[in-house]
Amino acid sequence: SPVPTCPVTLAVNLTTAALERRFIANEIQPLLERKDRHGHED
């Protein structure tokens, strides 16, 4: 049976999603910028 979503679980999930999004942004952004820089060098 599906577990009812309690406010605590919901808050934890939202916080986790926000942290993951921030982590992804911090990890991906430099890679994209580096790629752009290499593209301009060529």
Secondary structure, DSSP 8 states (H G I E B T S, - for coil): ------HHHHHHHHHHHHHHHHHHHHHHHHHHHHHHHHHHH-
